[in-house]
Amino acid sequence: QGPVSLAVRPEKIRMTAEKPDSRLLVRGRIVDWAYYGDTSHIRVQPASGPPMSVTVQNDTRSTIENGDVGDQVWLSWRAEDTLVLDR
């Protein structure tokens, strides 16, 4: 067994300001936020590793007000949404 990479689809990642009750999480800073009507695409830079992409539904007006470029956020996801990739 060697190193592996993990993959999670952007729409499966939950973004919150408060630390969630999850073991699968990472903290990072929002570096880009693009609004596309019904969805927003957000790039978050963790303390280490490559940037992560998050897709959120703009189902309420507050969805697009939950963060801004430069804000610290938590990203979390469910174990069943994680793909393990051999390097």
C-alpha positions as CSV (number, residue, x, y, z in Angstrom):
1,Q,0.0,0.0,0.0
2,G,1.2,3.4,-0.9
3,P,0.0,7.0,-0.8
4,V,-3.6,7.7,-2.0
5,S,-5.5,10.8,-2.9
6,L,-9.1,11.6,-1.8
7,A,-11.7,13.2,-4.1
8,V,-15.1,14.7,-3.2
9,R,-17.4,16.2,-5.7
10,P,-17.8,20.0,-5.2
11,E,-21.5,19.8,-4.6
12,K,-21.0,17.2,-1.8
13,I,-18.9,19.6,0.3
14,R,-20.7,21.6,3.0
15,M,-19.2,25.1,3.8
16,T,-19.9,26.6,7.3
17,A,-18.5,29.4,9.4
18,E,-18.7,27.4,12.6
19,K,-16.8,24.1,13.1
20,P,-19.1,21.3,12.2
21,D,-19.5,18.0,14.2
22,S,-17.7,15.9,11.6
23,R,-14.5,14.0,11.4
24,L,-14.0,14.7,7.7
25,L,-13.3,18.4,7.6
26,V,-10.7,21.0,6.6
27,R,-10.4,24.7,7.5
28,G,-9.5,27.2,4.8
29,R,-9.8,30.7,3.5
30,I,-12.2,31.7,0.6
31,V,-10.0,32.8,-2.3
32,D,-12.7,33.1,-5.0
33,W,-16.5,33.3,-5.2
34,A,-18.4,33.2,-8.5
35,Y,-22.2,33.7,-8.5
36,Y,-24.1,31.9,-11.3
37,G,-27.7,32.5,-10.5
38,D,-28.9,29.2,-9.0
39,T,-25.5,28.2,-7.8
40,S,-22.2,29.7,-6.6
41,H,-18.8,28.2,-7.1
42,I,-16.3,28.9,-4.3
43,R,-12.6,28.1,-4.1
44,V,-11.2,27.6,-0.7
45,Q,-7.4,27.4,0.1
46,P,-6.7,25.1,3.0
47,A,-3.7,25.6,5.3
48,S,-1.9,22.9,3.2
49,G,-2.6,21.3,0.0
50,P,-4.3,22.5,-3.2
51,P,-7.4,24.7,-3.3
52,M,-10.7,23.0,-3.0
53,S,-13.8,23.8,-5.1
54,V,-17.2,24.0,-3.5
55,T,-20.6,24.3,-5.3
56,V,-23.5,25.6,-3.3
57,Q,-27.2,26.1,-4.3
58,N,-28.4,29.6,-4.0
59,D,-31.8,28.5,-2.7
60,T,-32.2,31.5,-0.4
61,R,-30.8,35.0,-0.4
62,S,-28.7,34.3,2.6
63,T,-26.8,31.5,0.8
64,I,-24.7,34.1,-1.1
65,E,-24.2,36.2,2.1
66,N,-22.6,33.3,4.1
67,G,-19.1,34.3,3.3
68,D,-16.8,36.5,1.3
69,V,-13.3,36.4,-0.2
70,G,-10.8,36.3,2.7
71,D,-13.2,34.7,5.2
72,Q,-12.1,31.6,7.1
73,V,-14.6,28.7,6.7
74,W,-14.9,25.0,7.5
75,L,-15.4,22.4,4.7
76,S,-16.9,19.1,5.6
77,W,-18.4,16.1,3.8
78,R,-19.8,12.6,4.5
79,A,-17.6,9.5,4.4
80,E,-19.8,7.9,1.7
81,D,-19.1,10.9,-0.6
82,T,-15.4,10.3,-0.5
83,L,-13.6,8.6,-3.3
84,V,-10.1,7.0,-2.7
85,L,-7.8,7.2,-5.7
86,D,-4.5,5.4,-6.1
87,R,-1.6,7.7,-6.9
